């Protein structure tokens, strides 16, 4: 090979970026995008040449042409490869220029990959491929202990904790633990009082996003949960489930002291107070307390003079 002339080498099609075995977004599970290929982790022996990859090739997943530059000496890659490509915006550094270019999209906010079925866009093609499962219904991650399947590998990992009872996320302020990190994050708001989700119509705030979504239906009147046996519809899925028990006669909640049964959990909680004598609803104007909130509301009208 002559050093005086630039020589371009076009790789085999199996080495194109779009055919390379990619890593899943969650966990270290490899997802085969096209066809399975053999991956060798042996270092490439490059002593006297630099590999230049055009930015547009990396971003567009086009075939990459490698050019050999004259008289540029690079250290031979080792298993502990030096990270010589540093981001000029943050402190992160990378072993290859193409990885740096891919990282910098995080700062620029560029979203080059658009879903053909909706208007969502993504910074990386691998994110788009995972998103497409929402449209196709594909759930490639199957639990080996039950028949549940998941879109993402990380969701499978979290699900499997329900079988073994593992809860690795421990609250530092109380003894509660959670199988998912976001479960811990939401719980910690009960200690801090943080409510980051705000309604745009009435400024009411919520500690959890599902709480905001449910609340917004009080403004829109949206009732997406339709009973299959009658024409009633509900804004909450749990309300539909309780309603359907009127049709089936199911009463899954049984009192351990008198065997009375109830169609919903709140019913048995109220009933059990007749056994325990608990009265958690205290009047703020006198010393009376009540076992049910409705009884407290009726009592307070005696103080206010309000007539229902």
DALINVEN-V892551 format. One record per residue. PHI is phi in whole degrees, 0 to 359 (* if undefined). Layout:
BEGIN
PHI
PHI
END
This chain:
BEGIN
*
272
285
287
246
279
237
259
239
270
288
297
302
293
262
297
304
288
258
286
298
259
268
293
298
244
81
259
264
269
250
277
287
242
223
289
231
279
249
254
260
286
293
275
274
241
249
239
223
247
266
256
243
293
302
294
293
294
290
263
57
272
304
261
258
269
246
260
271
284
58
253
262
246
293
297
301
234
293
255
291
290
261
264
256
254
289
276
254
231
269
289
226
221
279
227
296
296
291
297
299
297
295
296
299
302
280
281
78
297
234
269
248
252
288
280
253
212
266
285
235
221
283
229
295
298
294
297
300
291
299
302
297
298
278
278
80
293
228
283
256
257
284
280
260
216
265
285
228
222
290
241
297
297
296
296
302
296
297
297
294
290
282
260
77
286
225
282
258
260
286
280
252
210
267
283
225
221
278
236
295
292
297
294
301
294
297
299
291
291
275
274
79
292
225
281
258
246
287
282
258
227
66
294
244
220
278
233
297
303
297
294
299
297
297
299
291
291
275
275
76
294
230
281
257
259
286
279
252
213
268
282
227
223
278
240
296
296
294
297
300
296
299
298
291
293
282
272
77
290
226
282
257
244
288
284
256
225
66
291
244
220
277
219
296
299
296
288
297
297
297
298
292
290
274
274
78
294
227
280
260
259
287
280
251
213
266
282
225
221
278
231
296
299
293
296
299
297
296
297
294
294
280
272
80
291
246
292
END
